[in-house]
Amino acid sequence: MINKDISSGVLSDGFLPAMLFPGIKMEQANFNAWKNFWLQEKKSDFKSSLIKIGEKTGFTADAFNPLKI
């Protein structure tokens, strides 16, 4: 209901406690969206970019190996 009022312009954006504590239904939807966002291809692309940028800024190629990407 509040989201509808915000999108229709009745209310303006602001901080709502529901942003931190969205409830179980929205929490699960957010978690599923997060998992879908980070598919294996995106993880691989991110790690490759991280290594390239890291090497340019002085990190070794294996500096980010401890990250579970």
C-alpha positions as CSV (number, residue, x, y, z in Angstrom):
1,M,0.0,0.0,0.0
2,I,2.8,2.4,0.9
3,N,4.7,1.5,-2.2
4,K,1.6,2.2,-4.3
5,D,1.3,5.7,-2.7
6,I,5.0,6.4,-3.3
7,S,4.8,5.4,-6.9
8,S,1.7,7.4,-7.5
9,G,3.2,10.5,-5.9
10,V,0.9,10.6,-2.9
11,L,3.9,10.1,-0.6
12,S,7.5,10.9,-1.3
13,D,10.5,8.5,-0.9
14,G,11.9,8.3,2.6
15,F,13.4,5.9,5.0
16,L,10.9,3.3,6.3
17,P,11.7,0.6,8.8
18,A,10.4,-1.9,6.3
19,M,13.5,-1.2,4.2
20,L,15.6,-2.9,6.8
21,F,13.0,-5.4,8.0
22,P,10.8,-6.1,5.0
23,G,8.9,-9.1,6.4
24,I,9.4,-12.7,5.5
25,K,7.6,-12.6,2.1
26,M,9.6,-9.6,0.8
27,E,12.8,-10.9,2.4
28,Q,12.5,-14.1,0.4
29,A,11.7,-12.3,-2.8
30,N,14.8,-10.0,-2.2
31,F,17.0,-13.0,-1.5
32,N,15.8,-14.8,-4.6
33,A,16.5,-11.7,-6.7
34,W,20.0,-11.5,-5.2
35,K,20.7,-15.2,-6.1
36,N,19.4,-14.7,-9.6
37,F,21.5,-11.6,-10.1
38,W,24.7,-13.4,-9.1
39,L,24.5,-16.2,-11.6
40,Q,27.8,-18.1,-12.3
41,E,28.6,-16.1,-15.5
42,K,28.2,-12.8,-13.6
43,K,30.4,-14.1,-10.8
44,S,33.1,-15.1,-13.3
45,D,32.9,-11.8,-15.1
46,F,33.2,-9.9,-11.8
47,K,36.2,-11.9,-10.7
48,S,38.0,-11.4,-14.0
49,S,37.3,-7.6,-13.8
50,L,38.5,-7.6,-10.2
51,I,41.7,-9.3,-11.0
52,K,42.4,-7.0,-14.0
53,I,41.7,-3.8,-12.0
54,G,43.6,-5.2,-9.0
55,E,46.7,-5.9,-11.1
56,K,46.6,-2.3,-12.5
57,T,46.5,-1.0,-8.9
58,G,49.3,-3.2,-7.6
59,F,47.6,-6.3,-6.4
60,T,48.9,-9.7,-7.4
61,A,46.7,-11.9,-9.6
62,D,46.0,-14.3,-6.7
63,A,45.2,-11.5,-4.2
64,F,41.5,-12.1,-4.4
65,N,41.6,-16.0,-4.3
66,P,40.4,-16.1,-0.7
67,L,37.1,-14.5,-1.8
68,K,34.5,-17.1,-2.6
69,I,33.4,-15.8,-6.0
